[in-house]
Amino acid sequence: MRFFLENHVAGAAVAPVVDPGAVLAGKAAGVGAEIDLLLGAKFDRLHGDPLDCRATVLHIGDGHYINAGPMKTGLPVNTGPTVVFGIGDPAVRVVVTTWPDAPIEPAIFTTNGIPLATTRVLGLKGKGHFRSGFEPVVSSIVLVEGPGITGSDLTRLPLQHTRRPIWPLDDVTHAPS
């Protein structure tokens, strides 16, 4: 999200950012209102700092949809009350949810008023099983290493009780004796 804002990426959308307080503020303000937010990073600082921003409430939803598949086909999803904010110029549309859920298909965007046909770049906060749902509707996928515990670069973690050497943290060419 910060990259999109700093580089003025047009037609960008991001999902999901879990921030129940921001959802409450957006719902209270109503669609069309502009509010000041400290968005995200409410649970810990492992995933970065909150984004201090001015946001426009674009959409308010209930967070319910049915997975269309191919994963979890037919299963209901409930991210709780959800607000889409427009942040920056050009506006990055950010789907902010009350409860977490892995973004495994485009419905996280489309059920929240973000049509894929007019969206150039999708940012997903998750690295799980999104490919099966998104590969059919995007032209390319770029994986980005962000802060936090779910990244691929394990050397960034403050490991304190890990027996060393251990792959992939260390160059291990043979088993320790």
C-alpha positions in Angstrom: 0.0 0.0 0.0 2.8 2.5 0.9 4.6 1.7 -2.3 1.4 2.4 -4.3 0.9 5.7 -2.5 4.5 6.9 -2.7 4.7 6.1 -6.4 1.2 7.5 -7.3 0.1 4.2 -8.8 -3.3 4.8 -10.5 -6.0 2.1 -10.4 -4.6 0.3 -7.4 -6.5 -1.6 -4.7 -5.3 -3.4 -1.6 -7.0 -6.1 0.6 -7.3 -6.9 3.4 -6.1 -4.5 6.1 -7.5 -5.7 9.4 -8.3 -2.6 11.5 -11.6 -2.8 13.5 -11.2 0.8 14.8 -10.8 2.2 11.3 -13.9 0.3 10.2 -15.9 1.8 13.1 -14.6 5.3 12.2 -15.5 4.8 8.5 -19.0 3.5 9.3 -19.6 6.4 11.7 -18.5 9.0 9.1 -20.5 7.5 6.2 -19.9 7.1 2.5 -18.3 10.2 0.9 -16.9 11.5 4.2 -13.2 12.3 4.6 -11.5 11.3 7.8 -8.1 11.3 9.4 -6.8 7.8 10.2 -3.9 5.9 11.7 -4.5 2.8 9.6 -3.3 -0.7 10.4 -0.5 -1.9 12.7 -2.9 -2.1 15.7 -1.9 -5.6 16.8 1.9 -5.3 16.8 4.8 -3.4 15.2 6.2 -6.6 13.5 4.3 -5.6 10.4 5.2 -2.0 10.3 3.8 1.3 11.6 0.3 2.6 11.1 -0.3 4.7 8.0 -1.1 8.3 9.0 -3.5 9.3 6.3 -6.6 11.3 5.2 -9.1 8.8 3.7 -12.4 9.0 1.9 -15.0 6.4 2.7 -15.9 4.8 -0.6 -17.9 1.8 0.4 -19.4 0.2 3.6 -20.2 -3.5 3.5 -21.0 -6.4 5.8 -18.0 -8.5 4.9 -20.0 -11.5 3.8 -19.5 -13.4 0.5 -19.4 -16.9 -0.8 -16.2 -18.3 -2.2 -16.6 -19.0 -5.9 -13.6 -21.2 -6.1 -11.6 -23.0 -7.1 -10.5 -23.1 -3.4 -13.2 -23.5 -0.7 -15.9 -23.3 -3.4 -19.3 -22.5 -1.9 -18.0 -21.8 1.6 -19.1 -18.5 3.2 -16.6 -15.8 4.2 -17.2 -13.3 7.0 -14.6 -10.6 7.4 -17.1 -8.6 9.6 -18.1 -5.1 8.9 -15.9 -3.8 6.1 -15.0 -0.3 4.8 -13.2 0.6 1.6 -11.2 3.8 1.9 -9.7 5.9 -0.9 -6.3 7.1 0.2 -3.9 9.4 -1.7 -3.9 10.9 -5.2 -4.6 9.0 -7.3 -6.7 7.1 -4.7 -5.6 3.7 -3.7 -8.7 1.8 -2.7 -8.1 -0.1 0.6 -10.4 -2.8 1.8 -10.3 -2.6 5.6 -11.9 -5.5 7.5 -12.9 -6.2 11.1 -11.8 -9.8 11.1 -8.9 -11.4 9.2 -9.4 -13.8 6.3 -6.9 -15.0 3.6 -7.6 -13.2 0.3 -7.9 -16.3 -1.9 -10.2 -15.0 -4.6 -11.3 -11.7 -6.2 -14.6 -11.5 -4.2 -12.6 -9.7 -1.5 -12.6 -6.8 -4.0 -15.7 -7.2 -6.1 -18.1 -7.6 -3.2 -16.7 -4.4 -1.8 -17.4 -2.3 -4.8 -14.0 -2.7 -6.5 -14.5 -3.9 -10.1 -11.6 -5.8 -11.5 -12.1 -4.5 -15.0 -11.1 -1.0 -13.9 -8.4 -2.0 -11.5 -4.8 -2.0 -12.8 -2.9 -3.3 -9.8 -4.1 -5.5 -6.9 -2.2 -5.7 -3.7 -2.9 -8.7 -1.5 -2.0 -8.9 2.2 -1.4 -12.6 2.3 0.9 -15.1 0.7 -1.2 -18.2 1.0 -3.3 -19.8 -1.6 -4.3 -16.8 -3.7 -2.9 -18.0 -7.0 -5.7 -20.3 -7.9 -8.3 -17.6 -7.5 -6.3 -14.7 -9.0 -4.1 -16.1 -11.7 -7.1 -16.4 -14.1 -8.0 -12.7 -13.8 -4.5 -11.0 -13.7 -1.8 -10.7 -16.3 1.1 -11.2 -13.9 1.9 -11.8 -10.2 4.8 -10.1 -8.4 5.7 -11.4 -4.9 6.9 -8.7 -2.5 8.7 -9.2 0.8 7.0 -7.1 3.4 7.6 -6.7 7.1 6.3 -9.3 9.6 6.5 -12.9 10.5 5.0 -14.4 7.3 7.8 -13.3 4.9 10.2 -15.6 3.1 13.3 -13.9 4.4 13.7 -15.7 7.8 16.9 -13.8 8.6 14.8 -10.8 9.4 13.2 -12.5 12.4 14.6 -12.0 15.9 15.2 -15.7 16.6 16.5 -16.3 20.1 16.1 -20.0 20.7 17.1 -21.5 17.3 19.9 -24.1 17.3 22.5 -22.9 14.7 23.6 -23.6 12.0 20.2 -24.3 10.4 19.1 -24.0 6.8 17.9 -21.7 5.3 19.3 -19.2 7.8 22.8 -20.4 7.5 25.0 -21.8 4.7 24.7 -25.5 5.6 26.6 -27.9 3.4 26.6 -30.9 5.7 24.7 -32.2 8.7 26.1 -31.0 12.1 27.9 -33.6 14.0 
